[in-house]
Amino acid sequence: MNKPYIICHMMTSIDGRIDCGMTAQLRGNNEYYSALSAINAPTRISGRVTAQTELSNGHLVTTNSAPLGKEAFGKNASAKAYEIVMDTKGRTSWGNDTGAAKPHLIITSEQVSTAYLKNLDAKGISWIATGKDHIDLARAMSILADQFNVDRLAIVGGGKINGGFLDAGLIDELSIVIGPGADGRINQPSLFDGRPVNRRPISLKLKNIQSYDDGAIWVRYTVEN
């Protein structure tokens, strides 16, 4: 299968928690962004919740139109890099992207409404719809590589997005900045969440480790498939 080289790049506390409000208070936050630049993956993937708070206008949309019901894509922009958002049913509202240097690309399931996709088309936003009830990650990555010429990307989303890609065998490398602090709160998102309980741990091979004067550590692993 043709796909981009996929790096999961995250910042965590020492206990593997990734809540952005918490990690922003840790030393190492600046190193997270410099490391993100260093891995040279300008196309980035976020989940819907992250996108709603950080990338979009914060609004959700509802529609009663029929679901698409088939695999399809709309290439409404050609760019060297995209801001990709995983949004299973197409709920996040967006502004006009026409002419954007780094346009959005929305990945949904086939449950997305036709009206939502027409709205994306009108705003110059590209999209991929694949998977009957849930996004087919493998197919989405194949379409990204073949139709949008994306050969390298970073996942910067939440634990469930990370866990889904890991479980599907799509992550090639982990790039983790560990801040010198512990969270310890219950029910907080972790680096990887949501893998089935009967799955075996994923084996990793250490690629590089770098420490900083402020106590942060940048660790890189390749995934042993």
Backbone as CSV, one residue per row, in Angstrom:
resi,resn,N_x,N_y,N_z,CA_x,CA_y,CA_z,C_x,C_y,C_z
1,MET,0.839,-1.202,0.000,0.000,0.000,0.000,0.867,1.242,0.000
2,ASN,0.565,2.149,-0.906,1.256,3.428,-0.932,0.685,4.326,0.164
3,LYS,1.535,4.977,0.936,1.090,5.874,1.997,2.211,6.843,2.331
4,PRO,1.907,7.938,3.014,2.967,8.837,3.469,3.779,8.190,4.602
5,TYR,4.978,8.717,4.823,5.743,8.379,6.022,5.097,9.150,7.169
6,ILE,4.658,8.432,8.220,3.839,9.032,9.265,4.588,9.072,10.593
7,ILE,4.709,10.277,11.144,5.362,10.490,12.433,4.315,10.983,13.428
8,CYS,4.213,10.322,14.562,3.362,10.809,15.648,4.223,11.699,16.536
9,HIS,3.936,12.998,16.551,4.745,13.955,17.308,3.890,14.570,18.404
10,MET,4.282,14.335,19.656,3.485,14.800,20.788,4.391,15.285,21.906
11,MET,3.801,16.080,22.814,4.460,16.416,24.070,3.669,15.787,25.205
12,THR,4.383,15.185,26.147,3.730,14.537,27.284,4.405,14.950,28.587
13,SER,3.676,14.733,29.678,4.298,14.776,31.005,5.072,13.473,31.193
14,ILE,5.757,13.330,32.303,6.555,12.128,32.552,5.672,10.887,32.662
15,ASP,4.380,11.080,32.994,3.462,9.943,33.088,2.604,9.781,31.835
16,GLY,3.045,10.339,30.720,2.413,10.062,29.439,1.116,10.779,29.160
17,ARG,0.798,11.808,29.936,-0.450,12.555,29.722,-0.206,13.675,28.710
18,ILE,-1.240,13.999,27.916,-1.040,14.925,26.804,-1.989,16.121,26.811
19,ASP,-2.746,16.330,27.892,-3.653,17.466,27.951,-2.884,18.752,27.636
20,CYS,-3.341,19.488,26.600,-2.579,20.645,26.125,-2.452,21.738,27.182
21,GLY,-3.523,21.967,27.954,-3.449,22.970,29.003,-2.403,22.646,30.043
22,MET,-2.220,21.341,30.297,-1.225,20.906,31.267,0.180,20.977,30.675
23,THR,0.393,20.434,29.461,1.743,20.412,28.895,2.266,21.821,28.611
24,ALA,1.356,22.763,28.350,1.782,24.144,28.103,2.429,24.768,29.332
25,GLN,2.173,24.184,30.509,2.749,24.707,31.749,4.095,24.074,32.078
26,LEU,4.497,23.084,31.301,5.750,22.373,31.580,6.912,22.997,30.818
27,ARG,8.091,22.930,31.392,9.293,23.232,30.618,9.397,22.190,29.502
28,GLY,9.879,22.613,28.365,9.937,21.736,27.200,8.926,22.103,26.137
29,ASN,8.004,23.014,26.461,6.991,23.405,25.489,7.619,24.049,24.258
30,ASN,8.637,24.869,24.448,9.322,25.480,23.306,10.036,24.422,22.463
31,GLU,10.642,23.441,23.138,11.336,22.381,22.429,10.380,21.527,21.602
32,TYR,9.135,21.406,22.074,8.139,20.653,21.296,8.000,21.266,19.909
33,TYR,7.902,22.590,19.838,7.705,23.253,18.554,8.972,23.243,17.701
34,SER,10.133,23.388,18.310,11.361,23.321,17.528,11.577,21.913,16.989
35,ALA,11.208,20.887,17.784,11.310,19.501,17.311,10.329,19.247,16.178
36,LEU,9.132,19.827,16.267,8.134,19.672,15.205,8.671,20.229,13.889
37,SER,9.363,21.351,13.947,9.975,21.903,12.737,11.102,21.004,12.233
38,ALA,11.851,20.422,13.165,13.021,19.630,12.795,12.661,18.321,12.101
39,ILE,11.486,17.761,12.382,11.139,16.472,11.762,10.661,16.646,10.322
40,ASN,10.518,17.874,9.880,10.247,18.175,8.474,9.004,17.449,7.966
41,ALA,7.885,17.683,8.639,6.608,17.101,8.223,5.561,18.211,8.226
42,PRO,5.558,19.062,7.188,4.682,20.239,7.190,3.193,19.915,7.127
43,THR,2.825,18.763,6.555,1.430,18.332,6.586,1.150,17.691,7.935
44,ARG,0.067,18.125,8.598,-0.208,17.668,9.964,-1.655,17.254,10.128
45,ILE,-1.871,16.248,10.978,-3.202,15.715,11.230,-3.623,16.009,12.660
46,SER,-4.829,16.545,12.809,-5.432,16.768,14.123,-6.793,16.092,14.167
47,GLY,-7.283,15.805,15.366,-8.630,15.288,15.546,-9.646,16.415,15.582
48,ARG,-10.935,16.053,15.553,-11.990,17.059,15.501,-11.992,17.961,16.726
49,VAL,-11.805,17.387,17.924,-11.862,18.186,19.142,-10.735,19.216,19.157
50,THR,-9.517,18.782,18.799,-8.390,19.710,18.725,-8.657,20.793,17.683
51,ALA,-9.166,20.379,16.531,-9.427,21.336,15.455,-10.487,22.342,15.855
52,GLN,-11.505,21.889,16.557,-12.598,22.768,16.954,-12.113,23.880,17.876
53,THR,-11.139,23.564,18.728,-10.653,24.551,19.694,-9.492,25.381,19.171
54,GLU,-8.713,24.843,18.219,-7.483,25.515,17.825,-7.423,25.957,16.370
55,LEU,-8.150,25.284,15.472,-7.986,25.549,14.049,-9.210,26.145,13.372
56,SER,-10.406,25.856,13.891,-11.627,26.300,13.222,-12.225,27.503,13.948
57,ASN,-13.459,27.885,13.533,-14.138,28.986,14.212,-14.862,28.526,15.467
58,GLY,-14.741,27.234,15.804,-15.300,26.713,17.045,-16.742,26.274,16.966
59,HIS,-17.383,26.432,15.822,-18.792,26.094,15.686,-18.976,24.683,15.125
60,LEU,-20.107,24.058,15.464,-20.498,22.784,14.890,-21.686,23.004,13.968
61,VAL,-21.810,22.152,12.968,-22.917,22.277,12.028,-23.783,21.026,12.082
62,THR,-25.045,21.180,11.762,-25.968,20.050,11.652,-26.662,20.132,10.300
63,THR,-26.978,18.981,9.756,-27.657,18.945,8.472,-28.524,17.703,8.401
64,ASN,-29.629,17.806,7.693,-30.538,16.677,7.510,-30.409,16.041,6.136
65,SER,-29.408,16.440,5.367,-29.268,15.883,4.018,-28.755,14.451,4.082
66,ALA,-28.906,13.729,3.006,-28.542,12.312,2.946,-27.040,12.129,3.070
67,PRO,-26.625,10.992,3.661,-25.194,10.711,3.722,-24.636,10.402,2.339
68,LEU,-23.361,10.630,2.167,-22.712,10.373,0.879,-22.838,8.900,0.492
69,GLY,-22.497,7.991,1.405,-22.709,6.574,1.181,-21.735,5.892,0.235
70,LYS,-20.631,6.525,-0.080,-19.638,5.901,-0.955,-18.285,6.567,-0.726
71,GLU,-17.226,5.914,-1.175,-15.898,6.519,-1.078,-15.722,7.554,-2.183
72,ALA,-15.185,8.692,-1.811,-14.952,9.762,-2.779,-13.969,10.757,-2.186
73,PHE,-13.482,11.663,-3.019,-12.647,12.759,-2.522,-12.876,13.982,-3.385
74,GLY,-12.584,15.141,-2.810,-12.677,16.396,-3.539,-11.377,17.156,-3.391
75,LYS,-10.662,17.342,-4.473,-9.389,18.067,-4.431,-9.656,19.509,-4.835
76,ASN,-9.893,20.339,-3.849,-10.252,21.731,-4.087,-9.083,22.689,-3.919
77,ALA,-7.916,22.137,-3.598,-6.707,22.949,-3.479,-5.500,22.052,-3.712
78,SER,-4.494,22.596,-4.342,-3.221,21.897,-4.508,-2.162,22.675,-3.747
79,ALA,-1.492,22.005,-2.819,-0.541,22.705,-1.964,0.606,21.770,-1.603
80,LYS,1.695,22.347,-1.108,2.832,21.547,-0.662,2.583,20.937,0.713
81,ALA,1.619,21.500,1.465,1.308,20.993,2.806,-0.150,21.304,3.116
82,TYR,-0.754,20.456,3.967,-2.151,20.616,4.350,-2.293,20.545,5.870
83,GLU,-3.327,21.217,6.381,-3.783,21.011,7.753,-4.935,20.011,7.676
84,ILE,-4.665,18.766,8.048,-5.656,17.703,7.921,-6.411,17.536,9.229
85,VAL,-7.721,17.406,9.122,-8.562,17.202,10.298,-9.390,15.938,10.101
86,MET,-9.361,15.045,11.094,-10.186,13.850,11.083,-11.530,14.196,11.716
87,ASP,-12.607,14.087,10.951,-13.939,14.484,11.419,-14.941,13.472,10.859
88,THR,-15.208,12.403,11.617,-15.903,11.227,11.101,-17.208,11.538,10.387
89,LYS,-18.043,12.385,10.959,-19.350,12.664,10.363,-19.454,14.055,9.746
90,GLY,-18.361,14.813,9.782,-18.390,16.147,9.188,-19.237,17.111,9.989
91,ARG,-18.693,17.569,11.113,-19.469,18.433,12.008,-18.840,19.807,12.215
92,THR,-17.571,19.969,11.904,-16.879,21.218,12.222,-17.089,22.260,11.131
93,SER,-17.386,23.483,11.552,-17.609,24.589,10.620,-16.280,25.265,10.283
94,TRP,-16.134,25.654,9.001,-14.886,26.248,8.543,-15.157,27.547,7.786
95,GLY,-14.158,28.406,7.794,-14.211,29.601,6.964,-13.756,29.281,5.558
96,ASN,-13.631,30.320,4.734,-13.223,30.132,3.345,-11.715,29.921,3.259
97,ASP,-11.302,28.860,2.564,-9.888,28.499,2.451,-9.291,28.866,1.099
98,THR,-10.058,29.440,0.219,-9.595,29.699,-1.134,-8.306,30.527,-1.130
99,GLY,-7.282,29.981,-1.776,-6.002,30.677,-1.875,-5.086,30.526,-0.679
100,ALA,-5.476,29.722,0.309,-4.648,29.548,1.507,-3.341,28.835,1.160
101,ALA,-2.237,29.279,1.769,-0.940,28.658,1.511,-0.883,27.241,2.068
102,LYS,-1.558,27.025,3.202,-1.614,25.696,3.813,-3.085,25.382,4.094
103,PRO,-3.804,24.923,3.085,-5.253,24.740,3.214,-5.624,23.532,4.063
104,HIS,-6.858,23.542,4.521,-7.379,22.399,5.258,-7.743,21.262,4.306
105,LEU,-7.691,20.052,4.848,-8.158,18.861,4.152,-8.895,18.032,5.193
106,ILE,-10.175,17.805,4.988,-11.016,17.130,5.972,-11.184,15.660,5.581
107,ILE,-10.912,14.754,6.508,-11.108,13.324,6.271,-12.316,12.862,7.074
108,THR,-13.286,12.271,6.391,-14.520,11.827,7.017,-14.823,10.382,6.634
109,SER,-15.847,9.826,7.264,-16.389,8.534,6.817,-17.429,8.788,5.730
110,GLU,-17.962,7.721,5.175,-18.991,7.834,4.146,-20.346,8.230,4.728
111,GLN,-20.417,8.387,6.058,-21.626,8.867,6.715,-21.775,10.385,6.613
112,VAL,-20.770,11.064,6.124,-20.820,12.516,6.001,-21.963,12.916,5.064
113,SER,-22.590,14.038,5.346,-23.709,14.471,4.516,-23.203,15.115,3.225
114,THR,-24.004,14.965,2.172,-23.648,15.591,0.897,-23.646,17.115,1.014
115,ALA,-24.516,17.656,1.847,-24.557,19.110,2.032,-23.267,19.620,2.659
116,TYR,-22.723,18.874,3.610,-21.470,19.283,4.253,-20.343,19.321,3.223
117,LEU,-20.284,18.323,2.361,-19.227,18.271,1.352,-19.382,19.387,0.326
118,LYS,-20.603,19.710,-0.049,-20.833,20.826,-0.967,-20.365,22.138,-0.347
119,ASN,-20.548,22.264,0.970,-20.089,23.460,1.669,-18.570,23.548,1.655
120,LEU,-17.898,22.406,1.842,-16.435,22.389,1.762,-15.973,22.768,0.363
121,ASP,-16.636,22.212,-0.653,-16.285,22.545,-2.040,-16.388,24.051,-2.278
122,ALA,-17.456,24.643,-1.773,-17.685,26.070,-1.986,-16.628,26.933,-1.307
123,LYS,-16.024,26.407,-0.247,-15.024,27.166,0.504,-13.588,26.796,0.126
124,GLY,-13.433,25.999,-0.925,-12.100,25.643,-1.388,-11.369,24.678,-0.491
125,ILE,-12.111,23.892,0.289,-11.508,22.946,1.243,-11.568,21.535,0.669
126,SER,-10.436,20.879,0.605,-10.379,19.514,0.091,-10.900,18.527,1.125
127,TRP,-11.289,17.339,0.652,-11.835,16.334,1.567,-11.641,14.933,1.012
128,ILE,-11.651,13.970,1.925,-11.634,12.545,1.587,-12.695,11.873,2.439
129,ALA,-13.569,11.084,1.821,-14.576,10.313,2.541,-14.338,8.841,2.259
130,THR,-14.049,8.062,3.303,-13.798,6.640,3.119,-14.106,5.896,4.411
131,GLY,-14.706,4.701,4.283,-15.103,3.918,5.448,-16.591,4.035,5.697
132,LYS,-17.286,2.899,5.816,-18.752,2.901,5.922,-19.243,3.657,7.154
133,ASP,-18.797,3.242,8.337,-19.262,3.866,9.583,-18.165,4.647,10.290
134,HIS,-16.929,4.231,10.084,-15.770,4.897,10.674,-14.770,5.164,9.556
135,ILE,-13.904,6.119,9.771,-12.890,6.435,8.760,-11.984,5.231,8.536
136,ASP,-11.805,4.857,7.282,-10.848,3.817,6.912,-9.482,4.496,6.799
137,LEU,-8.698,4.397,7.853,-7.438,5.135,7.915,-6.473,4.733,6.815
138,ALA,-6.376,3.429,6.556,-5.441,2.946,5.538,-5.806,3.498,4.157
139,ARG,-7.075,3.452,3.802,-7.503,3.974,2.509,-7.297,5.487,2.436
140,ALA,-7.589,6.175,3.535,-7.409,7.624,3.545,-5.949,7.986,3.300
141,MET,-5.035,7.255,3.924,-3.612,7.527,3.738,-3.165,7.205,2.321
142,SER,-3.736,6.155,1.735,-3.418,5.812,0.351,-3.879,6.903,-0.605
143,ILE,-5.073,7.426,-0.388,-5.585,8.516,-1.228,-4.743,9.774,-1.043
144,LEU,-4.334,10.048,0.184,-3.467,11.204,0.443,-2.184,11.125,-0.384
145,ALA,-1.592,9.937,-0.404,-0.341,9.766,-1.134,-0.556,9.837,-2.644
146,ASP,-1.578,9.132,-3.136,-1.771,9.008,-4.579,-2.398,10.240,-5.221
147,GLN,-3.343,10.868,-4.536,-4.108,11.963,-5.146,-3.661,13.353,-4.704
148,PHE,-3.077,13.446,-3.491,-2.681,14.753,-2.964,-1.166,14.896,-2.835
149,ASN,-0.434,13.844,-3.230,1.036,13.877,-3.257,1.655,14.189,-1.902
150,VAL,1.011,13.720,-0.825,1.568,13.886,0.517,2.475,12.694,0.799
151,ASP,3.769,12.957,1.002,4.700,11.855,1.222,5.233,11.783,2.652
152,ARG,4.888,12.781,3.475,5.382,12.809,4.847,4.441,13.679,5.679
153,LEU,4.024,13.182,6.833,3.111,13.967,7.667,3.325,13.661,9.140
154,ALA,2.857,14.565,9.974,2.940,14.400,11.425,1.537,14.358,12.003
155,ILE,1.283,13.400,12.892,0.041,13.362,13.646,0.270,14.149,14.927
156,VAL,-0.527,15.177,15.139,-0.383,16.023,16.334,-1.707,16.065,17.102
157,GLY,-2.533,15.043,16.904,-3.865,15.007,17.498,-3.876,14.359,18.867
158,GLY,-5.056,13.911,19.273,-5.239,13.343,20.604,-4.931,11.868,20.681
159,GLY,-5.144,11.305,21.887,-4.791,9.918,22.150,-5.560,8.919,21.307
160,LYS,-6.829,9.193,21.016,-7.615,8.244,20.221,-7.174,8.231,18.765
161,ILE,-6.860,9.405,18.225,-6.310,9.461,16.868,-4.982,8.710,16.819
162,ASN,-4.112,8.990,17.787,-2.818,8.309,17.842,-2.988,6.802,17.959
163,GLY,-3.896,6.376,18.861,-4.117,4.956,19.067,-4.680,4.275,17.841
164,GLY,-5.591,4.949,17.124,-6.163,4.379,15.915,-5.119,4.152,14.843
165,PHE,-4.250,5.132,14.632,-3.188,4.986,13.641,-2.192,3.911,14.057
166,LEU,-1.865,3.858,15.345,-0.927,2.849,15.833,-1.496,1.452,15.642
167,ASP,-2.768,1.268,16.005,-3.395,-0.042,15.905,-3.526,-0.490,14.454
168,ALA,-3.671,0.472,13.541,-3.793,0.142,12.125,-2.443,-0.114,11.458
169,GLY,-1.359,0.014,12.218,-0.032,-0.241,11.669,0.447,0.829,10.704
170,LEU,-0.025,2.062,10.879,0.282,3.124,9.931,1.377,4.071,10.401
171,ILE,1.708,4.050,11.688,2.738,4.955,12.210,4.122,4.360,11.966
172,ASP,5.002,5.167,11.391,6.378,4.735,11.128,7.329,5.158,12.235
173,GLU,7.028,6.276,12.887,7.968,6.833,13.864,7.217,7.588,14.954
174,LEU,7.733,7.510,16.175,7.228,8.307,17.290,8.269,9.371,17.635
175,SER,7.802,10.595,17.825,8.659,11.707,18.200,8.000,12.347,19.418
176,ILE,8.599,12.146,20.590,7.937,12.526,21.833,8.846,13.453,22.643
177,VAL,8.344,14.640,22.946,9.029,15.551,23.868,8.401,15.352,25.242
178,ILE,9.213,14.928,26.204,8.739,14.665,27.565,9.130,15.838,28.451
179,GLY,8.138,16.545,28.956,8.400,17.666,29.847,8.691,17.186,31.255
180,PRO,9.555,17.885,32.001,9.932,17.463,33.357,8.839,17.803,34.373
181,GLY,7.759,17.046,34.321,6.660,17.258,35.251,5.720,16.078,35.209
182,ALA,4.993,15.850,36.296,4.013,14.768,36.386,2.616,15.353,36.494
183,ASP,1.664,14.738,35.809,0.279,15.180,35.866,-0.435,14.448,37.003
184,GLY,-0.708,13.156,36.820,-1.272,12.347,37.889,-2.772,12.453,38.085
185,ARG,-3.457,13.341,37.356,-4.907,13.446,37.488,-5.590,12.259,36.829
186,ILE,-6.726,11.864,37.346,-7.447,10.745,36.761,-8.213,11.205,35.523
187,ASN,-8.493,10.238,34.647,-9.312,10.458,33.453,-8.748,11.527,32.523
188,GLN,-7.435,11.582,32.423,-6.796,12.515,31.500,-6.314,11.776,30.256
189,PRO,-6.316,12.433,29.094,-5.899,11.749,27.860,-4.429,11.357,27.906
190,SER,-4.157,10.181,27.354,-2.795,9.653,27.300,-2.285,9.671,25.864
191,LEU,-1.008,9.414,25.721,-0.372,9.436,24.405,-1.103,8.543,23.414
192,PHE,-1.488,7.340,23.847,-2.284,6.432,23.021,-3.479,5.960,23.838
193,ASP,-4.657,6.107,23.285,-5.888,5.676,23.947,-6.745,4.874,22.974
194,GLY,-7.544,3.944,23.534,-8.599,3.325,22.747,-8.251,2.072,21.987
195,ARG,-7.037,1.546,22.140,-6.728,0.275,21.468,-7.506,-0.846,22.152
196,PRO,-7.965,-1.860,21.393,-8.695,-2.978,22.002,-7.871,-3.667,23.082
197,VAL,-8.557,-4.174,24.113,-7.864,-4.737,25.273,-7.078,-5.995,24.931
198,ASN,-7.417,-6.672,23.849,-6.730,-7.921,23.513,-5.514,-7.716,22.609
199,ARG,-5.154,-6.470,22.323,-3.999,-6.199,21.461,-2.696,-6.312,22.242
200,ARG,-1.662,-6.805,21.574,-0.330,-6.864,22.184,0.342,-5.498,22.077
201,PRO,1.296,-5.209,22.974,2.026,-3.948,22.863,2.764,-3.851,21.527
202,ILE,2.918,-2.640,21.037,3.657,-2.392,19.797,5.133,-2.245,20.129
203,SER,5.970,-2.998,19.435,7.410,-2.963,19.694,8.052,-1.767,18.984
204,LEU,8.962,-1.086,19.692,9.626,0.097,19.166,11.137,-0.070,19.190
205,LYS,11.817,0.648,18.310,13.284,0.666,18.278,13.764,2.092,18.469
206,LEU,14.625,2.304,19.456,15.120,3.648,19.742,15.932,4.184,18.566
207,LYS,15.568,5.383,18.122,16.262,6.033,17.014,17.210,7.106,17.512
208,ASN,16.742,7.915,18.459,17.585,9.003,18.965,16.993,9.538,20.260
209,ILE,17.832,10.066,21.127,17.369,10.717,22.349,18.213,11.963,22.577
210,GLN,17.544,13.051,22.927,18.226,14.328,23.149,17.689,14.964,24.420
211,SER,18.585,15.391,25.282,18.167,16.072,26.510,18.443,17.563,26.393
212,TYR,17.693,18.355,27.167,17.821,19.812,27.144,18.166,20.321,28.540
213,ASP,18.726,21.511,28.597,19.147,22.093,29.863,17.978,22.320,30.820
214,ASP,16.768,22.481,30.289,15.613,22.722,31.151,14.992,21.432,31.694
215,GLY,15.598,20.284,31.373,15.119,19.010,31.898,14.229,18.224,30.963
216,ALA,13.833,18.824,29.831,13.003,18.114,28.854,13.858,17.114,28.074
217,ILE,13.188,16.100,27.526,13.847,15.071,26.733,13.057,14.884,25.438
218,TRP,13.771,14.783,24.331,13.143,14.462,23.041,13.580,13.060,22.645
219,VAL,12.605,12.159,22.552,12.870,10.762,22.241,12.222,10.412,20.906
220,ARG,12.972,9.708,20.064,12.434,9.260,18.783,12.579,7.741,18.673
221,TYR,11.494,7.103,18.261,11.473,5.657,18.061,10.944,5.363,16.665
222,THR,11.422,4.289,16.062,10.767,3.743,14.873,9.900,2.573,15.321
223,VAL,8.809,2.357,14.613,7.877,1.280,14.946,8.316,0.013,14.242
224,GLU,8.466,-1.070,15.000,8.865,-2.354,14.440,7.615,-3.129,14.020
225,ASN,7.320,-3.106,12.715,6.142,-3.808,12.216,6.491,-5.276,11.951
